[in-house]
Amino acid sequence: MINSMTAFARECGACSQGALVVELRSVNHRYLDCSFKLPEQLRGLEPGWRDLLRSHLSRGKVECQLRWQAEQPGATALVIDGQKLQSLLQAIGEVEQLLENPPAVSALDILLWPGILEQGESGADEVLALATEVFKQALAGLADNRAREGAKLGQFIGERLQRVNTELARVRSLLPELLQQQRQRIEKRLAEIDTELEPQRLEQELVLQAHKADVGEELDRLQVHVEEVERVLAKGGPCGRRLDFLMQELNREANTLSAKSISNTTTQNAVELKVLIEQMREQIQNLE
């Protein structure tokens, strides 16, 4: 199985403390690059989530966004930190002893003091557990979407490979006839020049020209590269970089085939090969 780097997933969850939404977006990238947009109170989740992403994905730029909506004030019981409250009251008493007419401190003033009134630990744990569970669901959805998209890309590439094989077979079947035509053209030109050449020298020149026009080696290398692409696709896994390199090799051989072309037919075949290779290369940029 091969995976695309382009996908999207969205999952929701709710608990007594509120509701949240996790969205994951993945696009092409040279390596795995993760970014997170989390509420400040849930920032501590990022290291663990980053490890989870690395365990599931190999490449791609992944953006994770978590939106949290807490329950309305009063829907959840208020919790007072008793230890901090005692410390604050002791500090207030010490200050009042040093002042002649200290201002009265109301209960509301005390409750508004940072750290006195906070959400209970059980509530915080519930939110953290929910967020991680929803993130895992979104990550699984993202991986499934990448796999489905990868399967489509693999099918697209496989269809182009079949057409490449067809073009290679056409050129190979025409090669003997084209080489014979090339030999006849050379002999005709030499005859028109009306210059006598030694038979051995003539044969050497014909062999040299035939060798320059022979694209058998290029066809063989193209066939080897096509078979390697098929093998890599069948093996699956993260293979985008390998396939991109093979596309470069295919394109190089197709350019050589075009440069050595001795007929309009093989020129058209070479152009068609380069079009097919470019189509595959564009899609391979999306593969993990």
NUFILO-372372 format. One record per residue (C-alpha): x, y, z; residue number from 0. Coordinates in pm, whole numbers. Layout:
N
<<X, Y, Z>, NUM>
...
This chain:
288
<<0, 0, 0>, 0>
<<125, 346, -89>, 1>
<<2, 664, 76>, 2>
<<-65, 1013, -46>, 3>
<<62, 1308, 155>, 4>
<<-257, 1508, 86>, 5>
<<-556, 1441, 312>, 6>
<<-792, 1589, 571>, 7>
<<-967, 1453, 880>, 8>
<<-1203, 1602, 1140>, 9>
<<-1334, 1449, 1462>, 10>
<<-1549, 1583, 1748>, 11>
<<-1592, 1492, 2113>, 12>
<<-1770, 1612, 2426>, 13>
<<-1757, 1560, 2802>, 14>
<<-1900, 1724, 3115>, 15>
<<-1640, 2001, 3086>, 16>
<<-1720, 2101, 2728>, 17>
<<-1679, 2002, 2363>, 18>
<<-1384, 1997, 2126>, 19>
<<-1301, 1953, 1758>, 20>
<<-973, 1821, 1616>, 21>
<<-882, 1891, 1253>, 22>
<<-580, 1746, 1071>, 23>
<<-460, 1871, 733>, 24>
<<-174, 1708, 542>, 25>
<<-2, 1837, 227>, 26>
<<318, 1765, 35>, 27>
<<653, 1816, 200>, 28>
<<1009, 1684, 170>, 29>
<<995, 1540, 521>, 30>
<<752, 1520, 816>, 31>
<<674, 1869, 947>, 32>
<<409, 1902, 1219>, 33>
<<252, 2220, 1353>, 34>
<<-8, 2251, 1629>, 35>
<<-268, 2512, 1718>, 36>
<<-388, 2421, 2067>, 37>
<<-562, 2617, 2344>, 38>
<<-315, 2736, 2605>, 39>
<<-454, 2505, 2873>, 40>
<<-397, 2202, 2645>, 41>
<<-46, 2287, 2525>, 42>
<<94, 2000, 2728>, 43>
<<-60, 1754, 2482>, 44>
<<167, 1856, 2195>, 45>
<<476, 1637, 2266>, 46>
<<269, 1318, 2292>, 47>
<<66, 1404, 1984>, 48>
<<381, 1477, 1788>, 49>
<<513, 1129, 1874>, 50>
<<184, 975, 1762>, 51>
<<210, 1152, 1428>, 52>
<<564, 1027, 1376>, 53>
<<455, 671, 1447>, 54>
<<185, 685, 1176>, 55>
<<328, 916, 907>, 56>
<<664, 942, 733>, 57>
<<636, 1254, 517>, 58>
<<409, 1554, 473>, 59>
<<336, 1891, 626>, 60>
<<69, 1824, 888>, 61>
<<-132, 2096, 1060>, 62>
<<-329, 2006, 1372>, 63>
<<-590, 2241, 1514>, 64>
<<-790, 2182, 1832>, 65>
<<-1089, 2401, 1915>, 66>
<<-1223, 2377, 2270>, 67>
<<-1557, 2512, 2391>, 68>
<<-1596, 2497, 2770>, 69>
<<-1932, 2462, 2940>, 70>
<<-2105, 2785, 3047>, 71>
<<-1989, 2924, 3385>, 72>
<<-2184, 2767, 3666>, 73>
<<-2246, 2443, 3482>, 74>
<<-1946, 2292, 3658>, 75>
<<-1886, 2295, 4033>, 76>
<<-1622, 2544, 4150>, 77>
<<-1317, 2404, 4325>, 78>
<<-1108, 2601, 4578>, 79>
<<-743, 2523, 4639>, 80>
<<-747, 2500, 5020>, 81>
<<-371, 2514, 5065>, 82>
<<-334, 2828, 4856>, 83>
<<-635, 2982, 5036>, 84>
<<-475, 2926, 5379>, 85>
<<-149, 3076, 5260>, 86>
<<-330, 3379, 5119>, 87>
<<-532, 3432, 5438>, 88>
<<-215, 3411, 5649>, 89>
<<-46, 3666, 5426>, 90>
<<-349, 3898, 5451>, 91>
<<-341, 3872, 5831>, 92>
<<27, 3959, 5847>, 93>
<<-23, 4262, 5623>, 94>
<<-322, 4385, 5826>, 95>
<<-111, 4381, 6143>, 96>
<<139, 4617, 5980>, 97>
<<-122, 4865, 5860>, 98>
<<-315, 5108, 6083>, 99>
<<-638, 5109, 5888>, 100>
<<-619, 4821, 5641>, 101>
<<-898, 4809, 5379>, 102>
<<-1145, 4530, 5411>, 103>
<<-1080, 4226, 5191>, 104>
<<-1396, 4070, 5053>, 105>
<<-1453, 3702, 4981>, 106>
<<-1479, 3789, 4610>, 107>
<<-1135, 3949, 4621>, 108>
<<-997, 3628, 4763>, 109>
<<-1170, 3411, 4501>, 110>
<<-1029, 3626, 4221>, 111>
<<-675, 3578, 4346>, 112>
<<-481, 3368, 4090>, 113>
<<-477, 3000, 4175>, 114>
<<-747, 3008, 4445>, 115>
<<-1037, 2912, 4221>, 116>
<<-964, 2651, 3957>, 117>
<<-1106, 2355, 3778>, 118>
<<-1084, 2028, 3965>, 119>
<<-812, 1781, 3869>, 120>
<<-1070, 1521, 3771>, 121>
<<-1222, 1767, 3523>, 122>
<<-885, 1853, 3374>, 123>
<<-794, 1485, 3338>, 124>
<<-1125, 1421, 3167>, 125>
<<-1057, 1694, 2910>, 126>
<<-703, 1571, 2843>, 127>
<<-818, 1212, 2797>, 128>
<<-1099, 1319, 2565>, 129>
<<-870, 1539, 2356>, 130>
<<-617, 1258, 2309>, 131>
<<-886, 1007, 2217>, 132>
<<-1038, 1242, 1959>, 133>
<<-690, 1316, 1821>, 134>
<<-625, 942, 1775>, 135>
<<-953, 907, 1589>, 136>
<<-864, 1201, 1363>, 137>
<<-517, 1058, 1301>, 138>
<<-665, 721, 1206>, 139>
<<-904, 898, 969>, 140>
<<-619, 1096, 817>, 141>
<<-415, 779, 762>, 142>
<<-714, 608, 596>, 143>
<<-771, 905, 367>, 144>
<<-404, 914, 272>, 145>
<<-418, 541, 195>, 146>
<<-728, 576, -25>, 147>
<<-577, 868, -213>, 148>
<<-251, 675, -246>, 149>
<<-435, 380, -400>, 150>
<<-586, 609, -662>, 151>
<<-246, 759, -740>, 152>
<<-97, 411, -766>, 153>
<<-367, 315, -1016>, 154>
<<-301, 631, -1216>, 155>
<<73, 560, -1229>, 156>
<<13, 196, -1319>, 157>
<<-202, 297, -1617>, 158>
<<72, 531, -1741>, 159>
<<331, 256, -1704>, 160>
<<124, 32, -1930>, 161>
<<118, 305, -2192>, 162>
<<495, 350, -2155>, 163>
<<540, -23, -2217>, 164>
<<322, 8, -2527>, 165>
<<538, 290, -2665>, 166>
<<858, 96, -2593>, 167>
<<721, -209, -2773>, 168>
<<632, 3, -3077>, 169>
<<978, 154, -3102>, 170>
<<1144, -184, -3053>, 171>
<<934, -344, -3327>, 172>
<<1023, -62, -3569>, 173>
<<1394, -54, -3486>, 174>
<<1522, -315, -3740>, 175>
<<1329, -151, -4024>, 176>
<<1445, 198, -3924>, 177>
<<1808, 92, -3910>, 178>
<<1777, -68, -4254>, 179>
<<1622, 251, -4390>, 180>
<<1905, 452, -4237>, 181>
<<2161, 228, -4406>, 182>
<<1989, 266, -4743>, 183>
<<1981, 647, -4708>, 184>
<<2354, 657, -4636>, 185>
<<2434, 433, -4934>, 186>
<<2217, 647, -5159>, 187>
<<2388, 968, -5049>, 188>
<<2730, 819, -5105>, 189>
<<2623, 706, -5451>, 190>
<<2503, 1056, -5532>, 191>
<<2839, 1198, -5432>, 192>
<<2990, 968, -5695>, 193>
<<3294, 900, -5484>, 194>
<<3445, 559, -5467>, 195>
<<3519, 434, -5118>, 196>
<<3693, 119, -5013>, 197>
<<3434, -146, -4922>, 198>
<<3589, -186, -4579>, 199>
<<3582, 189, -4516>, 200>
<<3221, 206, -4641>, 201>
<<3116, -74, -4410>, 202>
<<3285, 93, -4115>, 203>
<<3102, 417, -4186>, 204>
<<2770, 238, -4216>, 205>
<<2828, 55, -3888>, 206>
<<2921, 382, -3717>, 207>
<<2608, 560, -3837>, 208>
<<2391, 264, -3748>, 209>
<<2540, 258, -3401>, 210>
<<2463, 627, -3350>, 211>
<<2103, 567, -3452>, 212>
<<2062, 246, -3252>, 213>
<<1845, 311, -2946>, 214>
<<1835, -47, -2826>, 215>
<<2032, 33, -2511>, 216>
<<1803, 323, -2428>, 217>
<<1500, 100, -2474>, 218>
<<1654, -163, -2246>, 219>
<<1728, 92, -1974>, 220>
<<1381, 239, -2004>, 221>
<<1236, -110, -1963>, 222>
<<1451, -174, -1655>, 223>
<<1338, 153, -1495>, 224>
<<973, 76, -1570>, 225>
<<1007, -266, -1406>, 226>
<<1169, -104, -1102>, 227>
<<881, 144, -1072>, 228>
<<637, -148, -1085>, 229>
<<836, -332, -817>, 230>
<<844, -28, -587>, 231>
<<470, 27, -628>, 232>
<<400, -338, -551>, 233>
<<621, -327, -242>, 234>
<<438, -20, -107>, 235>
<<530, 186, 197>, 236>
<<698, 529, 184>, 237>
<<833, 528, -172>, 238>
<<784, 882, -306>, 239>
<<1154, 974, -307>, 240>
<<1253, 649, -480>, 241>
<<987, 690, -747>, 242>
<<1082, 1053, -805>, 243>
<<1442, 945, -870>, 244>
<<1323, 678, -1115>, 245>
<<1117, 939, -1300>, 246>
<<1436, 1143, -1347>, 247>
<<1610, 837, -1492>, 248>
<<1319, 761, -1722>, 249>
<<1314, 1118, -1845>, 250>
<<1688, 1112, -1912>, 251>
<<1658, 802, -2130>, 252>
<<1354, 943, -2309>, 253>
<<1553, 1257, -2394>, 254>
<<1834, 1045, -2534>, 255>
<<1583, 846, -2736>, 256>
<<1448, 1169, -2880>, 257>
<<1796, 1300, -2961>, 258>
<<1888, 982, -3149>, 259>
<<1561, 961, -3337>, 260>
<<1597, 901, -3710>, 261>
<<1229, 916, -3803>, 262>
<<917, 1112, -3727>, 263>
<<763, 799, -3581>, 264>
<<1027, 749, -3313>, 265>
<<1027, 1122, -3242>, 266>
<<654, 1105, -3173>, 267>
<<709, 797, -2956>, 268>
<<975, 982, -2756>, 269>
<<748, 1283, -2709>, 270>
<<465, 1059, -2589>, 271>
<<703, 889, -2345>, 272>
<<810, 1223, -2200>, 273>
<<446, 1331, -2160>, 274>
<<363, 1009, -1974>, 275>
<<671, 1038, -1753>, 276>
<<584, 1398, -1663>, 277>
<<227, 1299, -1577>, 278>
<<359, 1030, -1344>, 279>
<<616, 1262, -1192>, 280>
<<352, 1523, -1105>, 281>
<<145, 1264, -918>, 282>
<<446, 1107, -748>, 283>
<<512, 1444, -582>, 284>
<<201, 1367, -375>, 285>
<<323, 1028, -252>, 286>
<<465, 970, 94>, 287>
